[in-house]
């Protein structure tokens, strides 16, 4: 399955909630959900009865689009979550939070996860001192993510760095704004995920 390249705002409208796919635009009056909350398409405004399967599917799609992963990737994360100790739904969200592109976004060095993925793909970051360009790498406690030295003079990086201090950081990341780096101090917990997911619906969908 190819990565979606259409308007990001259509995805938010389809899921009926802000997925924060476009950075500052999502918190401004230009947000599509604020201006037009119905689903996209000719029949988007029609009232539809949502069955149990539909609720489960929408929750899975919401999580997949929020973290910016493809269908097969998401299914692999679910398989990994299922064999880990603990609750499968919480394990799944924890794995998604540990993706390198999400960590770059969480440390405040990108306006959106899509932008964070692009920055990682262009090798602007290091992991434990080594150059890295794979957004899906899962970080672990003790890992240090930092902006690469040769990228620090980039106008784009400088612009992003100016806003790092003012952004809310998760408890599981120790962000050093001065050095443009972050250390993973623990695995993310369910309480650290500030988006309203009903992960049990995703588990029910994959358990069919």
BARO-645870 format. One record per residue: x negated, y negated, z negated of N, C-alpha, C, O in turn. Coordinates in steps of 0.001 Angstrom, whole numbers, padded with zeros to 6 digits, always signed. Each point is the difference from the previous one (the first is absolute). Layout:
BEGIN
XYZXYZXYZXYZ;...
//
This chain:
BEGIN
-000845+001198+000000+000845-001198+000000-000877-001243+000000-000910-000124-000819;+001188-000803+001747-000804-001215+000113+000379-000986-001099+001116+000036-000519;-002048-000910+000171+000272-001011-001025+000960-001044+000550-000104-000394+001162;+001027-000050-001986+000988-000999+000388-000681-001326+000301-000808-000481-000794;+001135-000115+001945-000621-001266+000400+001025-001117+000188-000345-001091+000454;+001598+001361-000801+001037-001010+000163+000004-001003-001144-000910+000001-000830;+001931-000860+000781+000097-001025-001057+000109+000632-001386+000839+000872-000228;-001679-001310-000683+000012+000543-001361+001312-000299-000715+000480+000811-000792;+000095-001967+001072+001225-000395-000701+001167+000935+000306+000919+000125-000810;-000946+000527+001957+001061+000950+000328-000019+001185-000952+001046+000560-000327;-002238-000180-000116-000113+001125-000924+000634-000356-001348+000688+000822-000604;-000925-002047+000141+000607-000439-001261+001520-000037+000130+000713+000439-000903;-000224-000953+002005+001445-000079+000202+000606+001389+000095+001107+000230-000487;-001820+000695+001108+000521+001365+000118+000118+000665-001361+000944+000749-000251;-001913-001025-000636+000040+000611-001328+000813-000822-000990+000268+000452-001113;+000128-001664+001517+000839-000821-000864-000711-000595-001196+000640-000368-000985;-001970+000270+001060-000770-000561-001104-001324-000542+000510-000472+000397+001066;-000125-001299-001825-001306-000535+000378-001078+001054-000216-000134+000543-001096;-000627-000258+002134-001112+000938-000099-001335-000734-000071-001054+000630-000096;+001097-001947+000143-001188-000856-000114-001069+000405+001025-001149+000284-000339;+001580-000270+001605-000874+000418+001095-000712-001169+000659-000908+000209+000805;+001308-001452-001135-000580-001158+000685-000550-001054-000960-000034-001186+000325;-000390+001620-001494-000666-000923-000915+000887-001127-000479+001123+000233-000447;-001623-001460+000539+000690-001167-000545+001349-000241+000660+000899-000560-000628;-000739+000970+001874+001277-000208+000685+001148+000670-000762+001129-000491-000001;-001436+001620-000647+001033+000757-000712+000526-000731-001227+001104+000287-000461;-001872-001220-000070+000430-000747-001180+000468-001408+000350+000253-000815-000888;-000140+000532+002178+000439-001320+000452+001410+000078+000572+000588+001077+000097;-000063-002226+000275+001326-000052+000599+000045+000589+001393+001085+000169+000557;-002232+000150+000022-000042+000589+001335+000232+001510-000012+000108+000623+001056;-000032-000044-002239+000200+001452-000120+001293+000399+000699+001043-000618-000211;-001115+001645+001038+001158+000438+000776+001133+000495-000890+001172-000183+000328;-001512+000809-001450+001031+000494-000921+000813-001159-000574+001204+000132-000221;-001857-001259-000017+000690-001177-000531+000943-000597+001034+001071-000500-000343;-001470+000553+001603+000778-000642+001055+001053+000926+000613+001063-000447+000432;-001379+001749-000403+000906+000953+000650-000211+001372-000623-000912+000734+000382;+001751-000402-001328-000230+001200-000804+000548+001276+000617-000249+001088-000520;+000995-001196+001626+000552+001205+000620-001085+000781+000732-001040-000552+000361;+001291+001837-000146-000948+000836+000737-000095-000471+001444+000973-000548+000519;-002113+000742+000152-000140-000439+001390+000839+000854+000943+000413+001107-000345;-000173-001630+001521+000748+000769+000993+001432-000478+000143+000499-000771-000819;+000151+001241+001871+001350-000433+000349+001021+000298-001103+000933-000773-000222;-001123+001901-000463+000959+000404-001015-000568-000150-001424+000475+000639-000939;-001472-001475+000803-000655-000146-001291+000894-000526-001092-000186+000334-001170;+001175-001169+001541+000874-000600-001008+001172+000897-000372+000747-000309-000928;-000581+001406+001637+001133+000893-000270-000168+000691-001346-001114+000353-000386;+002208-000164-000319-000029+000683-001284-000026+001512+000251+000861+000533+000701;-001830+000137-001264-000158+001425+000230-000039+000743-001325-000585-000465-000978;+001220+001631+000971-000064+000848-001186-001316+000763+000016-000310+000686+000975;-000467-000801-002050-001308+000635-000057+000113+001299-000786+000356-000011-001178;-000658+001123+001827+000031+001298-000660-001276+000213-000808-000920-000817+000046;+000875+001934-000792-001154+000298-000844-001282+000082+000819-001028-000551-000392;+001091+001243+001536-001195+000124+000840-000467-001371+000482-001199-000269+000067;+002152-000589+000266-000350-001338+000472-000735-000801-001061-000955-000709+000317;+001383+000807-001576-000672-000698-001094-001420+000531-000197-000934-000765-000238;+000790+002081+000342-001321+000606-000159-000937-000431+001126-001165-000321-000233;+001691+000320+001452-000808-000392+001154-000425-001456-000085-001155-000330+000268;+002076-000534-000637-000312-001424-000094-001059-000255-001074-000861-000862+000178;+000914+001599-001288-000983-000198-001057-001386+000428+000474-001001-000652-000296;+000962+001763+001036-001285+000460+000553-000540-001010+000996-001188-000323-000034;+002029-000178+000911-000430-000981+000991-000451-001289-000666-000956-000636+000446;+001644+000253-001511-000375-001225-000723-001409+000126-000570-000814-000915+000129;+000531+002054-000760-001329+000208-000586-001063+000082+001088-001086-000562-000142;+001398+001254+001215-000964+000163+001092-000345-001342+000631-001165-000274+000287;+002160-000546-000075-000226-001300+000620-000644-000992-000960-000789-000847+000419;+001113+000944-001681-000591-000881-001005-001520+000185-000051-000751-000971-000089;+000314+002226+000145-001437+000281-000053-000646+000073+001380-001223+000097+000102;+002018-000143+000949-000546-000040+001361-000644+001289+000453-001058-000030+000629;+001671+001169-000934-000564+001285+000428+000922+000661+001016+001202-000264+000027;-001767+001111+000793+000760+000716+001022+000734+001193-000610-000266+000403-001132;+001187+000145+001904+000823+001099-000488-000820+001208-000433+000222+000538-001085;-001165-000107+001915-000814+001172-000339-000897-000271-001203-000222+000886-000824;-000294-002112+000723-000811-000372-001163+000833+000104-001274-000445+000549-001008;+001644-001077+001071+000871-000001-001163+000313+001427-000450+000009+000301-001194;+000246+000567+002167+000293+001403-000316-001202+000668-000662+000167+000825-000899;-001378-001176+001336-001197+000570-000618-000158-000483-001440-000390+000772-000876;+000690-002045+000632-000063-000510-001362+001013+000729-000889-000274+000292-001164;+001439-000007+001730+001002+000725-000789-000508+001402-000348+000167+000457-001131;-000778+000215+002087-000538+001338-000269-001065-000053-001096-000059+000880-000859;-000775-001910+000894-001025-000167-001033+000641-000256-001361-000443+000534-001018;+001497-001361+001012+000674-000349-001248+000695+001203-000621+000075+000126-001222;+000433+000755+002078+000778+001142-000473-000854+001010-000769+000481+000644-000933;-001754-000509+001330-000861+000995-000653-000740-000564-001210-000656+000747-000725;+000755-002056+000502-000642-000608-001164+000878+000176-001237+001218+000141+000107;-001844-000152-001268+000760+000053-001244+000809-001275-000164-000405-001067+000460;+001545+001185-001115+000829-001168-000228+001195-000036+000936+000297+000971+000695;+000383-002114-000691+001202-000165+000816-000394-000346+001435-000791-000914+000231;+001343+001644+000719-000387-000145+001405+000211-001425+000510-000862-000539+000695;+001989-000071-001027+000277-001354+000485-001006-001015-000490-000467-000842+000766;+000132+000919-002042-000990-000919-000552-001383+000280+000569-000764-000928+000267;+000445+002192-000083-001281+000356+000617-000110-000585+001398-001060-000485+000397;+002159+000530+000348+000008-000523+001368-000298-001493+000015-000836-000459+000778;+001510-000296-001626-000217-001448-000037-001414-000336-000460-000608-000954+000485;+000095+001739-001418-001371-000220-000475-001007+000207+001120-000953-000769+000126;+001153+001800+000690-000898+000256+001124+000039-001156+001000-001039-000425+000506;+002224-000074-000229+000133-001107+000945-000670-001263-000535-000606-000756+000760;+000715+000531-002067-000648-001166-000615-001514+000086+000096-000682-001023+000056;+000158+002231-000039-001459+000184-000002-000632-000164+001378-001224+000054+000116;+002016-000251+000922-000574-000227+001330-000868-001255-000013+000333-000989-000654;-001442+001039+001379-000933-001123-000006+000643-001283+000507-000252-001070-000554;+001082+001152+001598+000627-001227+000505+000936-000601-001049+000102-001222-000110;+000579+002069-000658+000851-000518-001065-000824-000654-001104+000406-001018-000562;-001570+001604+000249-000869-000569-001034-000497-001378+000421-000027-000923-000814;-000365+000775+002074-000442-001302+000519+001127-001021-000135-000235-001150-000370;+001454+001576+000670+001154-000887-000141+000243-000338-001473+000245-001156-000343;-000313+002165-000520+000260-000207-001420-001046-000899-000660+000315-000729-000941;-001546+000777+001423-001030-000855-000598+000095-001440+000496-000757-000862-000445;+001687+000599+001367+000254-001361+000452-000781-000435+001211-000025-001186+000327;-000634+002150+000366-000824-000359+001147+000714+000195+001340-000645+000139+001039;+001976-000131-001071+000788+000064+001228+001406-000489-000322+000484+000174-001119;+000166-000784+002097+001352-000507-000206+001037+001111+000101+001112-000145-000509;-001459+001249+001158+000921+001125+000160-000818+001283+000138-001211-000052+000217;+001863+001182-000342-000714+001270+000176-000442+000186+001448-001031+000618+000264;+001803-001146+000661-000393+000081+001405-001307-000758+000236-000895+000486+000692;+000799-001668-001269-001230-000780+000122-001153+000703-000700-001125+000007+000502;+001403+000588-001669-001043+000735-000723-000516+001167+000833-001203+000262+000031;+002104+000434+000639-000404+001124+000852-000915-000470+001128-000988+000660+000321;+001320-001796+000273-000834-000537+001082-001384-000388-000516-001005+000257+000663;+000950-000869-001834-001292-000397-000571-000868+001219-000299-001209-000024+000229;+001826+001086-000738-000762+001218-000276-000467+000637+001306-001145+000442+000100;+002014-000393+000887-000363+000585+001295-001173-000731+000642-000796+000610+000715;+000684-001918-000966-001095-000791+000551-001212-000024-000929-000922-000796+000181;+000939+001683-001181-001161+000229-000880-000442-001251-000755-001193-000288-000089;+002157-000452-000454-000331-001177-000801-000212+000342-001476-000344-000871-000799;+000551+002156+000437-000105+000392-001407-000959+001167-000177-000277+000760+000928;-000221-000647-002160-000839+001143-000357+000679+000768-001129+000772-000567-000773;-001063+001843+000689+000479+000846-001080-001217+000601-000683-000724+000801+000591;+000503-001194-001847-001185+000443-000750-001298-000338+000745-000960+000769-000016;+000956-001944+000670-001192-000474+000684-000163+000497+001420-000933-000416+000688;+001809+001290-000227-000100+000554+001343+001072-000590+000916+001149-000170-000407;-001528-000136+001629+000959-000540+000963+001105+001014+000240-000255+001200+000096;+001471-001687-000002+001144+000894+000189+000988-000643+000971+000203-001214-000024;+000404+002028+000869+000986-000531+000955+001202+000936+000152+000623+000057+001060;-000305+000676-002133+001129+000939+000022+001025-000455-001037-000218+000188-001197;+001331-000781+001629+000982-000543-000941+000647+001046-000904+000460-000333-001092;-000418+001583+001526+000716+001030-000752-000828+000665-001094+000512+000869-000705;-001772-001251+000545-000820+000582-001065+000676-000230-001350+000477-001099-000281;-000438+002136-000548+000597-000113-001329-001085-000333-001020-000973+000740-000146;+001145-001844-000549-000984-000397-001004+000248+000777-001288+001071+000577-000190;-002064-000567-000689+000097+000691-001287-000634-000876-001076-000745-000925+000322;+001029+001201-001590-000589-000807-001071-001519-000060+000103-000662+001016+000215;+000121-002219-000373-001436-000214+000110-000421-000559+001337-001093-000553+000117;+001935+000684+000899-000333-000529+001328-000014-001531-000021+000794-000635-000693;-001713+000063+001469-000105-001456+000112+000208-000393+001461-000705+000475+000890;+001669-001336-000662+000308-000497+001346-000438-001456+000055+000323-000782-000894;-001057+000416+001940-000510-001371+000088-000034-000466+001446-000073+000803+000931;+000129-002118-000766-000163-000575+001342-001454+000169+000416-000908-000283-000782;+000685+000736+001991-001356+000200+000509-000740-001338+000071+000581-001023+000364;-001851+001043-000713-000799-001237-000051+000060-000767+001311+000175-001219-000003;-000317+001912+001112-000030-000677+001306+001354-000566+000399+000087-000763+000962;+000987+001127-001693+001341-000497+000329+000397-001206-000847+001018-000636+000273;-001806+000315-001290+000404-001032-000948-000026-001412+000581+000620-000907-000556;-001329+000711+001668-000037-001312+000634+001111-000157+001037+000146-001068+000593;+000630+002115-000374+001099-000060+000955+001060-000985-000480+000350-000016-001180;+000156-000798+002087+001027-000981-000357+001249+000697-000535+000644-000490-000928;-000312+001624+001514+001178+000750-000444-000191+000493-001433+000888-000166-000836;-002028+000764+000552-000273+000515-001340-000043-001139-001017+000532+000130-001103;-001157-001234+001467-000069-001150-000907+001396-000512-000331+000287-000341-001147;+000575+000290+002151+001362-000466-000222+000763+000918-000951+000735-000471-000868;-000910+001779+001033+000661+000966-000875-000565-000061-001414+000739+000120-000977;-002056-000307+000876-000664-000024-001306+000492-001152-000865+000029+000113-001226;+000358-001223+001855+000462-001163-000760+001263+000289-000803+000266-000656-001008;+000512+001644+001459+001259+000288-000689-000053+001178-000948+001017+000353-000595;-002176+000266+000439-000102+001204-000825+000354-000268-001456+000731+000775-000616;-001240-001855+000071+000200-000303-001423+001472-000109-000382+000401+000435-001080;+000398-001015+001965+001394-000263-000348+000944+001162+000190+001194-000141-000265;-001672+001270+000709+000883+001129+000280+000038+000990-001163-000991+000208-000699;+002156+000389+000516+000176+000969-001085-000702+001307+000370+000194+000535+001092;-001012-000033-002016-000768+001230+000252+000569+001146-000843+000430-000219-001132;-000425+001419+001671+000469+001144-000800-000983+000340-001115-001191-000298+000094;+001704+000927-001151-000829+000315-001165-001113+000995+000326-001034+000021-000668;+001248+000799+001690-000982+001048+000304-001173-000501+000843-000899+000768+000343;+000916-002070-000009-001103-000607+000747-000641-001109-000825+000702-000853-000543;-002014+000859+000446-000745-001068-000651-000610-000852+001108-001030+000351+000575;+001681-001472-000285-000394-000837+001136-000991-001061-000433+000238-000728-000964;-001349+000640+001677-001015-001028-000222+000096-000986+001160-000616+000193+001049;+001400-001254-001255+000257-000954+001081-001276-000695+000458-000151-000295+001186;-000759+000034-002103-001239-000700+000345-000855+000812+000965-000625-000561+000900;+000595+001867-001082-000813+000872+000844+000804+000713+001075-000526+000855+000714;+001809-001209-000600+000890+000597+001005-000061+001524-000048-000205+000665+001016;+000387-000139-002206-000049+001454-000171+001048+000440-001009+000572-000819-000718;-000332+002110+000675+000947+000558-000963-000441+001405-000360-000474+000758+000846;+000639-000424-002119-000334+001344-000472+001282+000713-000409+000855-000572-000677;-000733+001820+001095+001155+000807-000378-000262+000532-001410-000884+000834-000192;+001645-001309-000786-000252+000393-001387+000843+001197-000423-000319+000665-000986;+001394-000386+001722+000842+001151-000315+000880+000299+001212+000074-000791+000940;+000584+001931-000979+000960+000301+001053+001251-000842-000227+000388-000219-001148;+000247-000255+002207+001228-000781-000179+001105+000854-000609+000151+001168+000360;+000614-001734-001266+001131+000681-000608+001289-000479+000666+000003-000994+000725;+001083+001710-000978+001282-000376+000603+000390-001416-000396+000551-000738+000817;-000824+000352-002045+000360-001348-000469-000791-001097+000699+000394-001166-000037;-001506+001527+000672-000824-000994+000689+000551-000353+001379-000426-000979+000612;+001368+001773-000129+000567-000223+001337+001227-000880-000149+001022+000422-000542;-001133-001649+001029+001021-001007-000262+001117-000044+001032+000766-000963+000035;-000659+001986+000806+001072+000048+000992+001051+000998-000476-000334+001010-000620;+001585-001288+000906+001098+000823-000501+000236+001216+000896+000867-000026+000873;-001632+001075-001090+000178+001248+000737+000842+000978-000818-000083+000031-001228;+000888+000761+001921+000679+001144-000604-000682+001243+000550+000528+000672+000886;-001699-000375-001418-000826+001056+000569+000638+001381-000060-000359+000885+000776;+001316-000694-001704+000654+001298-000087+000788+000309+001271+000139+001164+000374;+000376-002195+000290+000713+000205+001263-000944+000546+001074+000398+000818+000829;-001657-001281-000853-000987+000497+000969-000306+001467-000269-000123+000798+000929;+000003-000450-002209-000256+001392-000380+001159+000889+000446-000212+001102+000506;+001426-001584-000696+001179+000771+000421+000015+000212+001511+000373+001068+000484;-000782-002100+000255-000032+000110+001471-000977+001081+000454+000338+000831+000842;-001545-000840-001397-001017+000973+000409+000236+001379-000595-000634+000967+000420;+001526-000860-001382+000276+001293-000620+001075+000783+000725+000266+001151-000346;+000346-001748+001333+001079+000679+000736-000541+001205+000771+000760+000693+000676;
//
